[in-house]
Amino acid sequence: MKTPRLFIYAADLMRIYGKSERTCRRLLQTMKEHFGLGKRQNLTYFQLGEFLNLPVDQLFPYIRVFSFVIAWTTP
């Protein structure tokens, strides 16, 4: 079984926003600065959801990852 990835790439943001790769790389860098992540640290789907103020389960249709069911709900 293929291991699911947990981190966001610029290509994922391109599918969500419909913007160019360079614009999405800048946005990714802005999010990393917002969360205080270093150069070699990656942004997770949960951090992306928090930054965009969206539930994570609404992001998954735009991101090519495995299909699974989220077992919890957010209030």
CHARMM internal coordinates of N, CA and C (Angstrom, degrees):
IC EDIT
DIST 1 N 1 CA 1.4430
DIST 1 CA 1 C 1.5273
ANGL 1 N 1 CA 1 C 109.15
DIST 1 C 2 N 1.3166
ANGL 1 CA 1 C 2 N 116.61
DIHE 1 N 1 CA 1 C 2 N 139.15
DIST 2 N 2 CA 1.4473
ANGL 1 C 2 N 2 CA 121.82
DIHE 1 CA 1 C 2 N 2 CA -179.99
DIST 2 CA 2 C 1.5286
ANGL 2 N 2 CA 2 C 110.14
DIHE 1 C 2 N 2 CA 2 C -75.65
DIST 2 C 3 N 1.3065
ANGL 2 CA 2 C 3 N 115.73
DIHE 2 N 2 CA 2 C 3 N 134.82
DIST 3 N 3 CA 1.4524
ANGL 2 C 3 N 3 CA 120.92
DIHE 2 CA 2 C 3 N 3 CA 179.85
DIST 3 CA 3 C 1.5283
ANGL 3 N 3 CA 3 C 109.66
DIHE 2 C 3 N 3 CA 3 C -75.78
DIST 3 C 4 N 1.3172
ANGL 3 CA 3 C 4 N 118.24
DIHE 3 N 3 CA 3 C 4 N 130.41
DIST 4 N 4 CA 1.4697
ANGL 3 C 4 N 4 CA 120.30
DIHE 3 CA 3 C 4 N 4 CA 179.61
DIST 4 CA 4 C 1.5295
ANGL 4 N 4 CA 4 C 110.17
DIHE 3 C 4 N 4 CA 4 C -71.45
DIST 4 C 5 N 1.3088
ANGL 4 CA 4 C 5 N 115.32
DIHE 4 N 4 CA 4 C 5 N 146.39
DIST 5 N 5 CA 1.4526
ANGL 4 C 5 N 5 CA 117.80
DIHE 4 CA 4 C 5 N 5 CA 176.87
DIST 5 CA 5 C 1.5200
ANGL 5 N 5 CA 5 C 109.33
DIHE 4 C 5 N 5 CA 5 C -91.95
DIST 5 C 6 N 1.3102
ANGL 5 CA 5 C 6 N 115.11
DIHE 5 N 5 CA 5 C 6 N 151.49
DIST 6 N 6 CA 1.4553
ANGL 5 C 6 N 6 CA 120.98
DIHE 5 CA 5 C 6 N 6 CA -174.66
DIST 6 CA 6 C 1.5175
ANGL 6 N 6 CA 6 C 113.03
DIHE 5 C 6 N 6 CA 6 C -109.94
DIST 6 C 7 N 1.3220
ANGL 6 CA 6 C 7 N 117.23
DIHE 6 N 6 CA 6 C 7 N -5.60
DIST 7 N 7 CA 1.4551
ANGL 6 C 7 N 7 CA 120.10
DIHE 6 CA 6 C 7 N 7 CA -170.44
DIST 7 CA 7 C 1.5210
ANGL 7 N 7 CA 7 C 112.23
DIHE 6 C 7 N 7 CA 7 C -113.14
DIST 7 C 8 N 1.3151
ANGL 7 CA 7 C 8 N 115.09
DIHE 7 N 7 CA 7 C 8 N 155.42
DIST 8 N 8 CA 1.4589
ANGL 7 C 8 N 8 CA 123.86
DIHE 7 CA 7 C 8 N 8 CA -178.17
DIST 8 CA 8 C 1.5202
ANGL 8 N 8 CA 8 C 109.76
DIHE 7 C 8 N 8 CA 8 C -91.47
DIST 8 C 9 N 1.3264
ANGL 8 CA 8 C 9 N 115.36
DIHE 8 N 8 CA 8 C 9 N 140.02
DIST 9 N 9 CA 1.4550
ANGL 8 C 9 N 9 CA 122.05
DIHE 8 CA 8 C 9 N 9 CA 173.70
DIST 9 CA 9 C 1.5211
ANGL 9 N 9 CA 9 C 109.01
DIHE 8 C 9 N 9 CA 9 C -118.84
DIST 9 C 10 N 1.3274
ANGL 9 CA 9 C 10 N 115.75
DIHE 9 N 9 CA 9 C 10 N 165.06
DIST 10 N 10 CA 1.4630
ANGL 9 C 10 N 10 CA 120.59
DIHE 9 CA 9 C 10 N 10 CA 179.29
DIST 10 CA 10 C 1.5293
ANGL 10 N 10 CA 10 C 110.79
DIHE 9 C 10 N 10 CA 10 C -59.99
DIST 10 C 11 N 1.3250
ANGL 10 CA 10 C 11 N 117.73
DIHE 10 N 10 CA 10 C 11 N -33.99
DIST 11 N 11 CA 1.4675
ANGL 10 C 11 N 11 CA 120.95
DIHE 10 CA 10 C 11 N 11 CA 179.21
DIST 11 CA 11 C 1.5260
ANGL 11 N 11 CA 11 C 111.51
DIHE 10 C 11 N 11 CA 11 C -63.00
DIST 11 C 12 N 1.3179
ANGL 11 CA 11 C 12 N 117.80
DIHE 11 N 11 CA 11 C 12 N -33.89
DIST 12 N 12 CA 1.4626
ANGL 11 C 12 N 12 CA 121.29
DIHE 11 CA 11 C 12 N 12 CA 176.78
DIST 12 CA 12 C 1.5248
ANGL 12 N 12 CA 12 C 110.25
DIHE 11 C 12 N 12 CA 12 C -66.08
DIST 12 C 13 N 1.3321
ANGL 12 CA 12 C 13 N 116.33
DIHE 12 N 12 CA 12 C 13 N -43.51
DIST 13 N 13 CA 1.4568
ANGL 12 C 13 N 13 CA 120.06
DIHE 12 CA 12 C 13 N 13 CA 178.74
DIST 13 CA 13 C 1.5258
ANGL 13 N 13 CA 13 C 111.14
DIHE 12 C 13 N 13 CA 13 C -66.51
DIST 13 C 14 N 1.3236
ANGL 13 CA 13 C 14 N 117.53
DIHE 13 N 13 CA 13 C 14 N -31.48
DIST 14 N 14 CA 1.4612
ANGL 13 C 14 N 14 CA 121.01
DIHE 13 CA 13 C 14 N 14 CA 177.48
DIST 14 CA 14 C 1.5245
ANGL 14 N 14 CA 14 C 110.41
DIHE 13 C 14 N 14 CA 14 C -62.59
DIST 14 C 15 N 1.3339
ANGL 14 CA 14 C 15 N 117.32
DIHE 14 N 14 CA 14 C 15 N -38.96
DIST 15 N 15 CA 1.4661
ANGL 14 C 15 N 15 CA 120.64
DIHE 14 CA 14 C 15 N 15 CA 178.40
DIST 15 CA 15 C 1.5293
ANGL 15 N 15 CA 15 C 111.45
DIHE 14 C 15 N 15 CA 15 C -71.67
DIST 15 C 16 N 1.3170
ANGL 15 CA 15 C 16 N 117.86
DIHE 15 N 15 CA 15 C 16 N -34.44
DIST 16 N 16 CA 1.4599
ANGL 15 C 16 N 16 CA 121.25
DIHE 15 CA 15 C 16 N 16 CA -179.28
DIST 16 CA 16 C 1.5214
ANGL 16 N 16 CA 16 C 110.88
DIHE 15 C 16 N 16 CA 16 C -73.52
DIST 16 C 17 N 1.3308
ANGL 16 CA 16 C 17 N 116.33
DIHE 16 N 16 CA 16 C 17 N -47.60
DIST 17 N 17 CA 1.4671
ANGL 16 C 17 N 17 CA 121.15
DIHE 16 CA 16 C 17 N 17 CA -174.10
DIST 17 CA 17 C 1.5222
ANGL 17 N 17 CA 17 C 113.97
DIHE 16 C 17 N 17 CA 17 C -91.68
DIST 17 C 18 N 1.3251
ANGL 17 CA 17 C 18 N 117.73
DIHE 17 N 17 CA 17 C 18 N -26.98
DIST 18 N 18 CA 1.4546
ANGL 17 C 18 N 18 CA 120.15
DIHE 17 CA 17 C 18 N 18 CA -175.31
DIST 18 CA 18 C 1.5168
ANGL 18 N 18 CA 18 C 112.16
DIHE 17 C 18 N 18 CA 18 C 73.85
DIST 18 C 19 N 1.3139
ANGL 18 CA 18 C 19 N 117.00
DIHE 18 N 18 CA 18 C 19 N 26.00
DIST 19 N 19 CA 1.4688
ANGL 18 C 19 N 19 CA 122.69
DIHE 18 CA 18 C 19 N 19 CA -178.93
DIST 19 CA 19 C 1.5227
ANGL 19 N 19 CA 19 C 110.06
DIHE 18 C 19 N 19 CA 19 C -105.36
DIST 19 C 20 N 1.3140
ANGL 19 CA 19 C 20 N 116.18
DIHE 19 N 19 CA 19 C 20 N 174.88
DIST 20 N 20 CA 1.4685
ANGL 19 C 20 N 20 CA 121.48
DIHE 19 CA 19 C 20 N 20 CA -179.54
DIST 20 CA 20 C 1.5273
ANGL 20 N 20 CA 20 C 110.78
DIHE 19 C 20 N 20 CA 20 C -71.51
DIST 20 C 21 N 1.3188
ANGL 20 CA 20 C 21 N 115.04
DIHE 20 N 20 CA 20 C 21 N 165.40
DIST 21 N 21 CA 1.4613
ANGL 20 C 21 N 21 CA 120.22
DIHE 20 CA 20 C 21 N 21 CA -178.83
DIST 21 CA 21 C 1.5256
ANGL 21 N 21 CA 21 C 110.99
DIHE 20 C 21 N 21 CA 21 C -63.99
DIST 21 C 22 N 1.3152
ANGL 21 CA 21 C 22 N 116.95
DIHE 21 N 21 CA 21 C 22 N -41.89
DIST 22 N 22 CA 1.4683
ANGL 21 C 22 N 22 CA 120.49
DIHE 21 CA 21 C 22 N 22 CA -178.44
DIST 22 CA 22 C 1.5285
ANGL 22 N 22 CA 22 C 111.24
DIHE 21 C 22 N 22 CA 22 C -63.70
DIST 22 C 23 N 1.3105
ANGL 22 CA 22 C 23 N 116.88
DIHE 22 N 22 CA 22 C 23 N -41.63
DIST 23 N 23 CA 1.4674
ANGL 22 C 23 N 23 CA 120.88
DIHE 22 CA 22 C 23 N 23 CA 177.97
DIST 23 CA 23 C 1.5216
ANGL 23 N 23 CA 23 C 110.45
DIHE 22 C 23 N 23 CA 23 C -62.19
DIST 23 C 24 N 1.3149
ANGL 23 CA 23 C 24 N 116.43
DIHE 23 N 23 CA 23 C 24 N -40.90
DIST 24 N 24 CA 1.4673
ANGL 23 C 24 N 24 CA 120.44
DIHE 23 CA 23 C 24 N 24 CA -179.67
DIST 24 CA 24 C 1.5221
ANGL 24 N 24 CA 24 C 111.44
DIHE 23 C 24 N 24 CA 24 C -70.91
DIST 24 C 25 N 1.3166
ANGL 24 CA 24 C 25 N 117.56
DIHE 24 N 24 CA 24 C 25 N -32.70
DIST 25 N 25 CA 1.4661
ANGL 24 C 25 N 25 CA 119.62
DIHE 24 CA 24 C 25 N 25 CA 174.89
DIST 25 CA 25 C 1.5282
ANGL 25 N 25 CA 25 C 110.99
DIHE 24 C 25 N 25 CA 25 C -65.14
DIST 25 C 26 N 1.3303
ANGL 25 CA 25 C 26 N 116.29
DIHE 25 N 25 CA 25 C 26 N -40.12
DIST 26 N 26 CA 1.4708
ANGL 25 C 26 N 26 CA 119.93
DIHE 25 CA 25 C 26 N 26 CA 176.34
DIST 26 CA 26 C 1.5244
ANGL 26 N 26 CA 26 C 111.00
DIHE 25 C 26 N 26 CA 26 C -63.49
DIST 26 C 27 N 1.3242
ANGL 26 CA 26 C 27 N 116.39
DIHE 26 N 26 CA 26 C 27 N -42.21
DIST 27 N 27 CA 1.4609
ANGL 26 C 27 N 27 CA 120.51
DIHE 26 CA 26 C 27 N 27 CA 178.39
DIST 27 CA 27 C 1.5267
ANGL 27 N 27 CA 27 C 110.67
DIHE 26 C 27 N 27 CA 27 C -63.77
DIST 27 C 28 N 1.3160
ANGL 27 CA 27 C 28 N 116.77
DIHE 27 N 27 CA 27 C 28 N -40.82
DIST 28 N 28 CA 1.4645
ANGL 27 C 28 N 28 CA 121.28
DIHE 27 CA 27 C 28 N 28 CA 177.25
DIST 28 CA 28 C 1.5268
ANGL 28 N 28 CA 28 C 110.43
DIHE 27 C 28 N 28 CA 28 C -60.75
DIST 28 C 29 N 1.3257
ANGL 28 CA 28 C 29 N 116.70
DIHE 28 N 28 CA 28 C 29 N -42.29
DIST 29 N 29 CA 1.4610
ANGL 28 C 29 N 29 CA 121.01
DIHE 28 CA 28 C 29 N 29 CA 178.06
DIST 29 CA 29 C 1.5307
ANGL 29 N 29 CA 29 C 110.96
DIHE 28 C 29 N 29 CA 29 C -64.91
DIST 29 C 30 N 1.3170
ANGL 29 CA 29 C 30 N 117.40
DIHE 29 N 29 CA 29 C 30 N -39.82
DIST 30 N 30 CA 1.4608
ANGL 29 C 30 N 30 CA 121.23
DIHE 29 CA 29 C 30 N 30 CA 177.57
DIST 30 CA 30 C 1.5239
ANGL 30 N 30 CA 30 C 111.09
DIHE 29 C 30 N 30 CA 30 C -62.07
DIST 30 C 31 N 1.3304
ANGL 30 CA 30 C 31 N 116.42
DIHE 30 N 30 CA 30 C 31 N -41.60
DIST 31 N 31 CA 1.4668
ANGL 30 C 31 N 31 CA 120.27
DIHE 30 CA 30 C 31 N 31 CA 178.82
DIST 31 CA 31 C 1.5214
ANGL 31 N 31 CA 31 C 110.94
DIHE 30 C 31 N 31 CA 31 C -66.13
DIST 31 C 32 N 1.3330
ANGL 31 CA 31 C 32 N 117.22
DIHE 31 N 31 CA 31 C 32 N -40.24
DIST 32 N 32 CA 1.4606
ANGL 31 C 32 N 32 CA 120.25
DIHE 31 CA 31 C 32 N 32 CA 179.00
DIST 32 CA 32 C 1.5249
ANGL 32 N 32 CA 32 C 110.84
DIHE 31 C 32 N 32 CA 32 C -63.58
DIST 32 C 33 N 1.3304
ANGL 32 CA 32 C 33 N 117.22
DIHE 32 N 32 CA 32 C 33 N -39.55
DIST 33 N 33 CA 1.4656
ANGL 32 C 33 N 33 CA 120.42
DIHE 32 CA 32 C 33 N 33 CA 176.93
DIST 33 CA 33 C 1.5222
ANGL 33 N 33 CA 33 C 110.87
DIHE 32 C 33 N 33 CA 33 C -66.26
DIST 33 C 34 N 1.3375
ANGL 33 CA 33 C 34 N 116.66
DIHE 33 N 33 CA 33 C 34 N -38.15
DIST 34 N 34 CA 1.4661
ANGL 33 C 34 N 34 CA 121.17
DIHE 33 CA 33 C 34 N 34 CA 178.71
DIST 34 CA 34 C 1.5271
ANGL 34 N 34 CA 34 C 111.46
DIHE 33 C 34 N 34 CA 34 C -59.70
DIST 34 C 35 N 1.3206
ANGL 34 CA 34 C 35 N 116.89
DIHE 34 N 34 CA 34 C 35 N -41.02
DIST 35 N 35 CA 1.4664
ANGL 34 C 35 N 35 CA 121.44
DIHE 34 CA 34 C 35 N 35 CA -178.15
DIST 35 CA 35 C 1.5228
ANGL 35 N 35 CA 35 C 112.70
DIHE 34 C 35 N 35 CA 35 C -90.98
DIST 35 C 36 N 1.3212
ANGL 35 CA 35 C 36 N 117.63
DIHE 35 N 35 CA 35 C 36 N -0.33
DIST 36 N 36 CA 1.4619
ANGL 35 C 36 N 36 CA 120.53
DIHE 35 CA 35 C 36 N 36 CA 177.47
DIST 36 CA 36 C 1.5155
ANGL 36 N 36 CA 36 C 113.59
DIHE 35 C 36 N 36 CA 36 C 71.80
DIST 36 C 37 N 1.3184
ANGL 36 CA 36 C 37 N 117.15
DIHE 36 N 36 CA 36 C 37 N 32.47
DIST 37 N 37 CA 1.4568
ANGL 36 C 37 N 37 CA 120.73
DIHE 36 CA 36 C 37 N 37 CA -179.90
DIST 37 CA 37 C 1.5213
ANGL 37 N 37 CA 37 C 110.21
DIHE 36 C 37 N 37 CA 37 C -87.39
DIST 37 C 38 N 1.3236
ANGL 37 CA 37 C 38 N 115.47
DIHE 37 N 37 CA 37 C 38 N 148.14
DIST 38 N 38 CA 1.4541
ANGL 37 C 38 N 38 CA 120.68
DIHE 37 CA 37 C 38 N 38 CA 179.16
DIST 38 CA 38 C 1.5165
ANGL 38 N 38 CA 38 C 112.12
DIHE 37 C 38 N 38 CA 38 C -80.90
DIST 38 C 39 N 1.3278
ANGL 38 CA 38 C 39 N 114.86
DIHE 38 N 38 CA 38 C 39 N -177.94
DIST 39 N 39 CA 1.4627
ANGL 38 C 39 N 39 CA 121.08
DIHE 38 CA 38 C 39 N 39 CA -175.57
DIST 39 CA 39 C 1.5312
ANGL 39 N 39 CA 39 C 111.84
DIHE 38 C 39 N 39 CA 39 C -63.35
DIST 39 C 40 N 1.2940
ANGL 39 CA 39 C 40 N 117.26
DIHE 39 N 39 CA 39 C 40 N -38.39
DIST 40 N 40 CA 1.4653
ANGL 39 C 40 N 40 CA 121.39
DIHE 39 CA 39 C 40 N 40 CA -176.06
DIST 40 CA 40 C 1.5282
ANGL 40 N 40 CA 40 C 113.66
DIHE 39 C 40 N 40 CA 40 C -95.88
DIST 40 C 41 N 1.3100
ANGL 40 CA 40 C 41 N 117.70
DIHE 40 N 40 CA 40 C 41 N 4.03
DIST 41 N 41 CA 1.4568
ANGL 40 C 41 N 41 CA 120.87
DIHE 40 CA 40 C 41 N 41 CA 178.92
DIST 41 CA 41 C 1.5232
ANGL 41 N 41 CA 41 C 109.81
DIHE 40 C 41 N 41 CA 41 C -93.04
DIST 41 C 42 N 1.3122
ANGL 41 CA 41 C 42 N 115.97
DIHE 41 N 41 CA 41 C 42 N 149.11
DIST 42 N 42 CA 1.4548
ANGL 41 C 42 N 42 CA 121.71
DIHE 41 CA 41 C 42 N 42 CA -176.40
DIST 42 CA 42 C 1.5194
ANGL 42 N 42 CA 42 C 111.63
DIHE 41 C 42 N 42 CA 42 C -107.97
DIST 42 C 43 N 1.3223
ANGL 42 CA 42 C 43 N 114.55
DIHE 42 N 42 CA 42 C 43 N 157.30
DIST 43 N 43 CA 1.4580
ANGL 42 C 43 N 43 CA 122.89
DIHE 42 CA 42 C 43 N 43 CA 179.10
DIST 43 CA 43 C 1.5279
ANGL 43 N 43 CA 43 C 108.50
DIHE 42 C 43 N 43 CA 43 C -94.00
DIST 43 C 44 N 1.3310
ANGL 43 CA 43 C 44 N 117.72
DIHE 43 N 43 CA 43 C 44 N 134.92
DIST 44 N 44 CA 1.4584
ANGL 43 C 44 N 44 CA 121.44
DIHE 43 CA 43 C 44 N 44 CA -179.50
DIST 44 CA 44 C 1.5252
ANGL 44 N 44 CA 44 C 110.72
DIHE 43 C 44 N 44 CA 44 C -94.85
DIST 44 C 45 N 1.3260
ANGL 44 CA 44 C 45 N 116.07
DIHE 44 N 44 CA 44 C 45 N 167.40
DIST 45 N 45 CA 1.4594
ANGL 44 C 45 N 45 CA 121.89
DIHE 44 CA 44 C 45 N 45 CA 176.82
DIST 45 CA 45 C 1.5246
ANGL 45 N 45 CA 45 C 111.20
DIHE 44 C 45 N 45 CA 45 C -62.09
DIST 45 C 46 N 1.3122
ANGL 45 CA 45 C 46 N 116.51
DIHE 45 N 45 CA 45 C 46 N -34.52
DIST 46 N 46 CA 1.4551
ANGL 45 C 46 N 46 CA 120.28
DIHE 45 CA 45 C 46 N 46 CA -178.83
DIST 46 CA 46 C 1.5228
ANGL 46 N 46 CA 46 C 111.11
DIHE 45 C 46 N 46 CA 46 C -69.44
DIST 46 C 47 N 1.3359
ANGL 46 CA 46 C 47 N 116.87
DIHE 46 N 46 CA 46 C 47 N -38.25
DIST 47 N 47 CA 1.4571
ANGL 46 C 47 N 47 CA 120.25
DIHE 46 CA 46 C 47 N 47 CA 175.82
DIST 47 CA 47 C 1.5241
ANGL 47 N 47 CA 47 C 110.92
DIHE 46 C 47 N 47 CA 47 C -67.39
DIST 47 C 48 N 1.3300
ANGL 47 CA 47 C 48 N 117.31
DIHE 47 N 47 CA 47 C 48 N -37.90
DIST 48 N 48 CA 1.4568
ANGL 47 C 48 N 48 CA 120.97
DIHE 47 CA 47 C 48 N 48 CA 176.77
DIST 48 CA 48 C 1.5267
ANGL 48 N 48 CA 48 C 110.40
DIHE 47 C 48 N 48 CA 48 C -61.80
DIST 48 C 49 N 1.3241
ANGL 48 CA 48 C 49 N 116.58
DIHE 48 N 48 CA 48 C 49 N -44.53
DIST 49 N 49 CA 1.4531
ANGL 48 C 49 N 49 CA 120.71
DIHE 48 CA 48 C 49 N 49 CA 178.22
DIST 49 CA 49 C 1.5221
ANGL 49 N 49 CA 49 C 112.09
DIHE 48 C 49 N 49 CA 49 C -62.14
DIST 49 C 50 N 1.3182
ANGL 49 CA 49 C 50 N 116.15
DIHE 49 N 49 CA 49 C 50 N -39.39
DIST 50 N 50 CA 1.4613
ANGL 49 C 50 N 50 CA 120.12
DIHE 49 CA 49 C 50 N 50 CA 178.37
DIST 50 CA 50 C 1.5297
ANGL 50 N 50 CA 50 C 110.55
DIHE 49 C 50 N 50 CA 50 C -67.28
DIST 50 C 51 N 1.3280
ANGL 50 CA 50 C 51 N 117.37
DIHE 50 N 50 CA 50 C 51 N -41.66
DIST 51 N 51 CA 1.4600
ANGL 50 C 51 N 51 CA 121.52
DIHE 50 CA 50 C 51 N 51 CA -179.43
DIST 51 CA 51 C 1.5282
ANGL 51 N 51 CA 51 C 111.58
DIHE 50 C 51 N 51 CA 51 C -65.41
DIST 51 C 52 N 1.3305
ANGL 51 CA 51 C 52 N 116.34
DIHE 51 N 51 CA 51 C 52 N -41.00
DIST 52 N 52 CA 1.4645
ANGL 51 C 52 N 52 CA 121.13
DIHE 51 CA 51 C 52 N 52 CA -179.36
DIST 52 CA 52 C 1.5247
ANGL 52 N 52 CA 52 C 113.16
DIHE 51 C 52 N 52 CA 52 C -85.78
DIST 52 C 53 N 1.3351
ANGL 52 CA 52 C 53 N 116.05
DIHE 52 N 52 CA 52 C 53 N -6.28
DIST 53 N 53 CA 1.4538
ANGL 52 C 53 N 53 CA 122.60
DIHE 52 CA 52 C 53 N 53 CA -177.74
DIST 53 CA 53 C 1.5320
ANGL 53 N 53 CA 53 C 111.01
DIHE 52 C 53 N 53 CA 53 C 59.15
DIST 53 C 54 N 1.3299
ANGL 53 CA 53 C 54 N 115.31
DIHE 53 N 53 CA 53 C 54 N 45.82
DIST 54 N 54 CA 1.4617
ANGL 53 C 54 N 54 CA 123.11
DIHE 53 CA 53 C 54 N 54 CA 178.26
DIST 54 CA 54 C 1.5180
ANGL 54 N 54 CA 54 C 109.54
DIHE 53 C 54 N 54 CA 54 C -128.17
DIST 54 C 55 N 1.3218
ANGL 54 CA 54 C 55 N 117.50
DIHE 54 N 54 CA 54 C 55 N 146.90
DIST 55 N 55 CA 1.4657
ANGL 54 C 55 N 55 CA 119.04
DIHE 54 CA 54 C 55 N 55 CA 172.78
DIST 55 CA 55 C 1.5290
ANGL 55 N 55 CA 55 C 110.08
DIHE 54 C 55 N 55 CA 55 C -66.20
DIST 55 C 56 N 1.3027
ANGL 55 CA 55 C 56 N 116.40
DIHE 55 N 55 CA 55 C 56 N 144.68
DIST 56 N 56 CA 1.4640
ANGL 55 C 56 N 56 CA 121.79
DIHE 55 CA 55 C 56 N 56 CA -176.65
DIST 56 CA 56 C 1.5213
ANGL 56 N 56 CA 56 C 111.38
DIHE 55 C 56 N 56 CA 56 C -60.75
DIST 56 C 57 N 1.3235
ANGL 56 CA 56 C 57 N 118.01
DIHE 56 N 56 CA 56 C 57 N -35.79
DIST 57 N 57 CA 1.4607
ANGL 56 C 57 N 57 CA 119.63
DIHE 56 CA 56 C 57 N 57 CA -177.50
DIST 57 CA 57 C 1.5287
ANGL 57 N 57 CA 57 C 112.25
DIHE 56 C 57 N 57 CA 57 C -66.08
DIST 57 C 58 N 1.3213
ANGL 57 CA 57 C 58 N 118.73
DIHE 57 N 57 CA 57 C 58 N -19.79
DIST 58 N 58 CA 1.4675
ANGL 57 C 58 N 58 CA 120.75
DIHE 57 CA 57 C 58 N 58 CA 175.34
DIST 58 CA 58 C 1.5248
ANGL 58 N 58 CA 58 C 111.82
DIHE 57 C 58 N 58 CA 58 C -80.42
DIST 58 C 59 N 1.3267
ANGL 58 CA 58 C 59 N 117.97
DIHE 58 N 58 CA 58 C 59 N -16.91
DIST 59 N 59 CA 1.4608
ANGL 58 C 59 N 59 CA 121.51
DIHE 58 CA 58 C 59 N 59 CA 178.92
DIST 59 CA 59 C 1.5202
ANGL 59 N 59 CA 59 C 112.68
DIHE 58 C 59 N 59 CA 59 C -83.72
DIST 59 C 60 N 1.3124
ANGL 59 CA 59 C 60 N 118.24
DIHE 59 N 59 CA 59 C 60 N -29.76
DIST 60 N 60 CA 1.4559
ANGL 59 C 60 N 60 CA 121.42
DIHE 59 CA 59 C 60 N 60 CA -172.49
DIST 60 CA 60 C 1.5276
ANGL 60 N 60 CA 60 C 115.35
DIHE 59 C 60 N 60 CA 60 C -61.45
DIST 60 C 61 N 1.3340
ANGL 60 CA 60 C 61 N 121.30
DIHE 60 N 60 CA 60 C 61 N -32.06
DIST 61 N 61 CA 1.4696
ANGL 60 C 61 N 61 CA 118.39
DIHE 60 CA 60 C 61 N 61 CA 176.78
DIST 61 CA 61 C 1.5326
ANGL 61 N 61 CA 61 C 113.51
DIHE 60 C 61 N 61 CA 61 C -62.49
DIST 61 C 62 N 1.3310
ANGL 61 CA 61 C 62 N 117.54
DIHE 61 N 61 CA 61 C 62 N -22.96
DIST 62 N 62 CA 1.4523
ANGL 61 C 62 N 62 CA 121.42
DIHE 61 CA 61 C 62 N 62 CA -178.83
DIST 62 CA 62 C 1.5202
ANGL 62 N 62 CA 62 C 113.10
DIHE 61 C 62 N 62 CA 62 C -92.11
DIST 62 C 63 N 1.3086
ANGL 62 CA 62 C 63 N 116.57
DIHE 62 N 62 CA 62 C 63 N -10.47
DIST 63 N 63 CA 1.4537
ANGL 62 C 63 N 63 CA 121.33
DIHE 62 CA 62 C 63 N 63 CA -174.87
DIST 63 CA 63 C 1.5180
ANGL 63 N 63 CA 63 C 108.81
DIHE 62 C 63 N 63 CA 63 C -114.08
DIST 63 C 64 N 1.2982
ANGL 63 CA 63 C 64 N 115.78
DIHE 63 N 63 CA 63 C 64 N 131.50
DIST 64 N 64 CA 1.4685
ANGL 63 C 64 N 64 CA 120.48
DIHE 63 CA 63 C 64 N 64 CA -178.44
DIST 64 CA 64 C 1.5186
ANGL 64 N 64 CA 64 C 110.48
DIHE 63 C 64 N 64 CA 64 C -82.15
DIST 64 C 65 N 1.3056
ANGL 64 CA 64 C 65 N 115.07
DIHE 64 N 64 CA 64 C 65 N 87.58
DIST 65 N 65 CA 1.4563
ANGL 64 C 65 N 65 CA 122.43
DIHE 64 CA 64 C 65 N 65 CA 176.43
DIST 65 CA 65 C 1.5169
ANGL 65 N 65 CA 65 C 107.41
DIHE 64 C 65 N 65 CA 65 C -129.44
DIST 65 C 66 N 1.2692
ANGL 65 CA 65 C 66 N 116.78
DIHE 65 N 65 CA 65 C 66 N -174.12
DIST 66 N 66 CA 1.4447
ANGL 65 C 66 N 66 CA 122.56
DIHE 65 CA 65 C 66 N 66 CA 179.11
DIST 66 CA 66 C 1.5190
ANGL 66 N 66 CA 66 C 110.62
DIHE 65 C 66 N 66 CA 66 C -70.25
DIST 66 C 67 N 1.2901
ANGL 66 CA 66 C 67 N 116.51
DIHE 66 N 66 CA 66 C 67 N 160.70
DIST 67 N 67 CA 1.4564
ANGL 66 C 67 N 67 CA 119.64
DIHE 66 CA 66 C 67 N 67 CA 175.71
DIST 67 CA 67 C 1.5293
ANGL 67 N 67 CA 67 C 108.96
DIHE 66 C 67 N 67 CA 67 C -93.84
DIST 67 C 68 N 1.2845
ANGL 67 CA 67 C 68 N 116.56
DIHE 67 N 67 CA 67 C 68 N 130.83
DIST 68 N 68 CA 1.4470
ANGL 67 C 68 N 68 CA 121.60
DIHE 67 CA 67 C 68 N 68 CA 177.58
DIST 68 CA 68 C 1.5168
ANGL 68 N 68 CA 68 C 108.69
DIHE 67 C 68 N 68 CA 68 C -155.68
DIST 68 C 69 N 1.2948
ANGL 68 CA 68 C 69 N 115.35
DIHE 68 N 68 CA 68 C 69 N 170.27
DIST 69 N 69 CA 1.4571
ANGL 68 C 69 N 69 CA 121.58
DIHE 68 CA 68 C 69 N 69 CA -179.22
DIST 69 CA 69 C 1.5169
ANGL 69 N 69 CA 69 C 108.26
DIHE 68 C 69 N 69 CA 69 C -106.30
DIST 69 C 70 N 1.3126
ANGL 69 CA 69 C 70 N 116.65
DIHE 69 N 69 CA 69 C 70 N 132.06
DIST 70 N 70 CA 1.4627
ANGL 69 C 70 N 70 CA 119.95
DIHE 69 CA 69 C 70 N 70 CA 176.27
DIST 70 CA 70 C 1.5187
ANGL 70 N 70 CA 70 C 106.87
DIHE 69 C 70 N 70 CA 70 C -81.81
DIST 70 C 71 N 1.3244
ANGL 70 CA 70 C 71 N 115.77
DIHE 70 N 70 CA 70 C 71 N 125.59
DIST 71 N 71 CA 1.4526
ANGL 70 C 71 N 71 CA 121.61
DIHE 70 CA 70 C 71 N 71 CA -170.64
DIST 71 CA 71 C 1.5297
ANGL 71 N 71 CA 71 C 113.32
DIHE 70 C 71 N 71 CA 71 C -87.37
DIST 71 C 72 N 1.3063
ANGL 71 CA 71 C 72 N 119.02
DIHE 71 N 71 CA 71 C 72 N -4.03
DIST 72 N 72 CA 1.4355
ANGL 71 C 72 N 72 CA 119.85
DIHE 71 CA 71 C 72 N 72 CA -179.26
DIST 72 CA 72 C 1.5271
ANGL 72 N 72 CA 72 C 110.09
DIHE 71 C 72 N 72 CA 72 C -127.68
DIST 72 C 73 N 1.3011
ANGL 72 CA 72 C 73 N 114.20
DIHE 72 N 72 CA 72 C 73 N 165.50
DIST 73 N 73 CA 1.4596
ANGL 72 C 73 N 73 CA 119.13
DIHE 72 CA 72 C 73 N 73 CA 176.90
DIST 73 CA 73 C 1.5125
ANGL 73 N 73 CA 73 C 108.36
DIHE 72 C 73 N 73 CA 73 C -124.30
DIST 73 C 74 N 1.3022
ANGL 73 CA 73 C 74 N 116.06
DIHE 73 N 73 CA 73 C 74 N 153.12
DIST 74 N 74 CA 1.4570
ANGL 73 C 74 N 74 CA 119.84
DIHE 73 CA 73 C 74 N 74 CA 176.76
DIST 74 CA 74 C 1.5119
ANGL 74 N 74 CA 74 C 108.74
DIHE 73 C 74 N 74 CA 74 C -102.61
DIST 74 C 75 N 1.3076
ANGL 74 CA 74 C 75 N 116.47
DIHE 74 N 74 CA 74 C 75 N 142.18
DIST 75 N 75 CA 1.4638
ANGL 74 C 75 N 75 CA 119.37
DIHE 74 CA 74 C 75 N 75 CA -178.11
DIST 75 CA 75 C 1.5051
ANGL 75 N 75 CA 75 C 112.89
DIHE 74 C 75 N 75 CA 75 C -70.93
END
COOR INIT
IC SEED 1 N 1 CA 1 C
IC BUILD
